[in-house]
Amino acid sequence: QADTHYTESRLGGIQSRQGNPFGVEIWSLGRATAFVCPGMAHVASFNRVVGLNQAGTARLPELMGAFRSRDLSARVELLPGDLTPDLGRRLHLYGLRQTSFLTTLYGVPRPAAPTLPAGVHVRAATSTDVDLFIDLFLAGYDYPPALRETARDAMRFWYGCPGWRLYLGVVDGLPASVAVMYMDGPVAYLAAAA
């Protein structure tokens, strides 16, 4: 659920940019949520249906039509226990099949931070770090050069966004990595790291 809320927050911020430059659409379908972002077709997590179950099968024609009309591959993520023979058959009729598994690790955090090697530390990003953070993020995720400037503009809202925490990893005084933690109530979700 934290992943879905994070994606809603991230895409909602992009959608609210003047002119919705990436064509973001977010649909709530009862328990399921559909994300469509034709301007970033290469980002699978921005173009998917999450939480679909048997109760949502009536919306499949509409969902699959939305992906096809935008020339996007449909990706449906099912939670354990939600796949029924009928849902599997219906998804198969649209050419969908199981292609991967996703593993989520979780745990209760320790009260003390781990000891890091000498010269390595992690710090919260500040407002003056936003451009550096975005540069490291885009490089770490190998964003296509043609999308970088538009992506940069769409990412500026991250700093100060409710629930978002941005971090820089520093090695020997030089910024080397970034991470995004999303707070969803009592759950801290490591949403991205590069």
N, C-alpha and C positions, 0 to 999 in steps of 0.2 A: 504494500500500500504506500509506503514512503516513496518508492520509486515512481509510482503513478503520480503522487502529489508533487514530487520534484519536477517531473516532466511537464505537468500542467503549469507549474509556476514558471518554468523556463520558457516553454512555448507561449504561455500567456503574455510574458514580457516581450517576446519577439512579435507576437500578434499585435500588441498595443503600439508598436513603432509606427510612425506615420506611414500610411500606405500599405501596412502589413507586407513588407518587402519579400517575405518568403512564402506568402500565401497560406499561413497557418490556419488550420481549422481544428477545433477540439469538440468532440461530441460526447455527451454523457448518455449512456445507453443502459440505464438501470445500474446494475453492478459493474458493467463494462465501460471502458473509456476508449474512444478511438482518437488517434492523433494522425493528422495529415499535414505534411509540410513539403509540398512539391519543390520549393526552392532549395531544399536540402535533402533531395531524394537519396543521397549517399549515406545519410545518417539513419540507420535502421530504427533506432529508438524513437525517432521523430515521425515515423510512418508505420504505425502498428495499432493493433487492437489488444487491449489488456483486460483480463478478467471475464472474457466471454464464457458463458456456460449454456446449458441446455435452454434456459429461459430466454436467452438472447437470440436464439436461432431465427426467429421471425424477422430480425433486422439484417440477416446475412445478405439478401439480395441488394439492399440499399448500401451496405458497407462495401461489398465487393464491387458494386457499380461505382462507388466513389473512388476507390483505388484505381480501377481500370480507366475511368474517364480522365484521370490525371496522369495516366501512364506510369503508375507506381506499382511496385510489387507489393502484394498484400502480405502482411506478417501478423499472425494471430498468436498471442502468448496465452497459454492455458495454465491454470493453477492445478497442482496435484489434486486429483479427485474430481475435476470438472469434466474430463473427457468421458463422454458416454458413447456407446456404439452409434447412436443416431447423430450426435454432434460430429463425430469423426466422419461418418458417411457424408453428411452435408458439406463439411469442409473439403472433403475429397472431390465432391462434385464441382467445386470451384477450382480444382487443380492444386489444392493445398495438401501438404504432407509434412510429417514431422521431419525437421532438418537439424535441430540442435536441442541441447538441454542447457538450462541456466542453473547454476548453483549459487545459492546465497549463503554466506557465512555470517553468523551473528554470535554475540557474546555480551556478557556484562563487563563494562569497562573497569579496569583496575583504578584505584584511587591515585596511584602515583604514575607519572609518565615514565616510559622506559628510558634507560640511559642510552644516549646516542653516541656514535663514534666522535672522536675529537674533530673539531672543525665543522660538524654538522649540527644544524639546528632548524627548527620549524617555528615560524612566527605568523601571526595573523597579518593579512595584507591590510594596508592603510589606503586612504583615498588617493595618496600620491603614488601608490603601487599599481593602480588599475591598468595603465597601459602596459607595464612590464608583465603583469599577471596575464593579460590577454595575449601578449606576444608569446610567452612561454606555453600557454594553453594551445594556441593555434599551431605552434611548431610541434608540440608534443603529440597532437592528434593529426598532424600532417594534413591540415585543411588545404584544399585546392587553392592555389594562388588567386584564381579568378573570384573566389568567394571571400577571401580574407577581409577586405575592407568592409563589405556589407556585414560579415559576421562580427567584425570588431565593433561596429556601431550597434549591432543587436545584443552584444554582450555587456555593454557599459552599465546596464541596469543592475547587474549582478551585485555590485558593491552596495551594501545597504538594503538589499532586498530582504523582506521579512523571512526569517528562517534560514537564510543563507550565511555561511561562514566561508571566507576565502583565506587560503593559507599559501605561504611561500616556503619552499625548502631551500635552505642556503648551505652551500659547501664552501668552506674556506673564504667566507665573505661574499661569494658570488651566488646570485639567485640561480637555482638549478632545476626546480620543479614547482608544481602547483597542485593544489587539491581544493575541492569544493565539498563542504559538508552541509547537508541539508537537515534542518531540525524539523521533525514532524511529530509534534507533541513530545513525548518522552523518548522518541526514537531519533538517534543520530545516524544519518545515512551518508556514507562516503559515496557521493554522487559521481565524482570524476577525479582523476589524478593523472598527471602527465609529467 
